[in-house]
Amino acid sequence: PGEVDEIWLTFPDPQLKKRRWKKRLCSSVFLSLYRKFLKPGGIVHLKTDSEALYNYALGITTENRFPVEDNITDLYHSGLQTEILGIQTFYEKQFIAEGKTIFYLKFLLPPEGDIKEPGERELFQRFT
């Protein structure tokens, strides 16, 4: 417990089918698990080409009032450049070559409290 500073979710499967949202790596199920080994105030990063997954993660942060440090809808045209954000996965390079937009969300995961899913189920169904 309390050993990990940051978690990076880089291009996870968005799990777009109905009833699969619990398998998303940024769902309340997984965020609750991450708390077990994150340091208090640990950071979660999400990089994705899936607008649906990005919107879902943004809904989780909004619903739970998680502090959001970066919320970027087009990472490589945002002007935000850091050494670590410059590291691109194999798939990310493919997505960029295809002209896809890369979304980036960085938020703090508070060490306690219930984690609620976004209130509107339409959030999950909108993209399925």
C-alpha positions as CSV (number, residue, x, y, z in Angstrom):
1,P,0.0,0.0,0.0
2,G,1.1,3.6,-0.7
3,E,4.0,2.7,-3.0
4,V,3.0,4.0,-6.4
5,D,3.0,7.7,-7.3
6,E,1.3,7.5,-10.7
7,I,-0.7,5.2,-12.9
8,W,-0.6,5.5,-16.7
9,L,-3.5,4.1,-18.7
10,T,-2.2,4.3,-22.3
11,F,-4.7,3.3,-25.0
12,P,-6.7,0.8,-23.0
13,D,-9.6,-1.0,-24.7
14,P,-12.5,1.4,-24.3
15,Q,-15.0,-1.4,-23.7
16,L,-17.8,0.2,-25.7
17,K,-20.4,-2.6,-25.5
18,K,-23.3,-2.2,-23.0
19,R,-22.6,-3.7,-19.6
20,R,-18.9,-3.8,-20.2
21,W,-18.2,-0.4,-18.6
22,K,-17.1,-2.1,-15.4
23,K,-14.1,-3.5,-17.3
24,R,-12.8,-0.1,-18.3
25,L,-9.5,0.6,-16.6
26,C,-10.8,4.0,-15.4
27,S,-14.1,2.7,-14.0
28,S,-15.0,3.0,-10.3
29,V,-14.1,-0.7,-10.0
30,F,-10.5,-0.2,-11.0
31,L,-10.0,3.2,-9.4
32,S,-11.0,1.6,-6.1
33,L,-8.3,-1.0,-6.7
34,Y,-5.7,1.6,-7.6
35,R,-6.2,3.3,-4.3
36,K,-4.9,0.3,-2.5
37,F,-1.4,0.8,-3.8
38,L,-1.3,4.5,-4.8
39,K,0.2,7.0,-2.4
40,P,-2.3,9.5,-1.0
41,G,-3.0,12.1,-3.7
42,G,-1.7,9.7,-6.4
43,I,-2.1,10.6,-10.0
44,V,-3.9,8.8,-12.8
45,H,-3.0,9.6,-16.5
46,L,-5.2,8.5,-19.4
47,K,-4.0,8.7,-23.0
48,T,-6.5,7.5,-25.6
49,D,-7.8,7.9,-29.1
50,S,-11.3,7.0,-28.0
51,E,-13.5,10.0,-27.4
52,A,-16.0,7.7,-25.7
53,L,-13.5,6.5,-23.2
54,Y,-12.2,10.1,-22.6
55,N,-15.8,11.4,-22.0
56,Y,-16.4,8.5,-19.6
57,A,-13.2,9.2,-17.6
58,L,-14.1,12.9,-17.6
59,G,-17.6,11.9,-16.3
60,I,-16.0,9.9,-13.4
61,T,-13.7,12.9,-12.4
62,T,-16.7,15.3,-12.5
63,E,-19.1,13.0,-10.6
64,N,-16.5,12.5,-7.9
65,R,-15.0,15.9,-7.9
66,F,-11.5,14.5,-8.5
67,P,-9.0,17.3,-9.0
68,V,-8.1,17.4,-12.7
69,E,-4.7,18.8,-13.5
70,D,-4.8,18.4,-17.3
71,N,-7.8,18.0,-19.6
72,I,-6.7,18.0,-23.2
73,T,-8.8,17.1,-26.2
74,D,-6.0,17.2,-28.7
75,L,-2.7,16.4,-27.0
76,Y,-0.3,17.0,-29.9
77,H,-1.8,20.3,-30.9
78,S,-2.2,21.6,-27.3
79,G,1.2,23.0,-26.7
80,L,1.7,20.8,-23.7
81,Q,5.0,19.1,-24.1
82,T,6.8,17.1,-21.5
83,E,9.5,14.5,-22.0
84,I,7.2,11.7,-20.7
85,L,4.2,12.8,-22.8
86,G,6.5,12.6,-25.8
87,I,6.8,8.9,-25.4
88,Q,4.5,7.3,-27.9
89,T,3.4,3.7,-27.9
90,F,3.4,1.6,-31.0
91,Y,-0.4,2.0,-31.3
92,E,-0.3,5.7,-30.6
93,K,2.1,6.2,-33.5
94,Q,-0.3,4.3,-35.7
95,F,-3.3,6.4,-34.5
96,I,-1.4,9.7,-35.1
97,A,-0.4,8.5,-38.6
98,E,-4.1,7.8,-39.3
99,G,-4.9,11.4,-38.3
100,K,-6.7,10.4,-35.1
101,T,-6.9,12.9,-32.2
102,I,-5.2,11.9,-28.9
103,F,-7.0,12.7,-25.7
104,Y,-5.2,13.2,-22.4
105,L,-6.6,13.4,-18.9
106,K,-4.5,13.7,-15.7
107,F,-6.3,13.7,-12.3
108,L,-5.7,13.1,-8.7
109,L,-7.2,10.1,-7.0
110,P,-8.2,11.0,-3.4
111,P,-7.2,8.2,-1.0
112,E,-10.7,7.6,0.4
113,G,-14.5,8.0,-0.2
114,D,-16.9,6.1,-2.4
115,I,-16.3,6.3,-6.1
116,K,-19.5,6.8,-8.0
117,E,-20.1,6.2,-11.7
118,P,-21.4,9.2,-13.7
119,G,-25.1,9.7,-13.0
120,E,-26.3,9.5,-16.5
121,R,-26.4,6.0,-17.9
122,E,-26.7,7.7,-21.3
123,L,-23.0,8.5,-20.9
124,F,-22.3,4.8,-21.3
125,Q,-24.9,4.1,-24.0
126,R,-24.2,7.2,-26.2
127,F,-21.1,5.5,-27.7
128,T,-22.3,1.9,-28.0
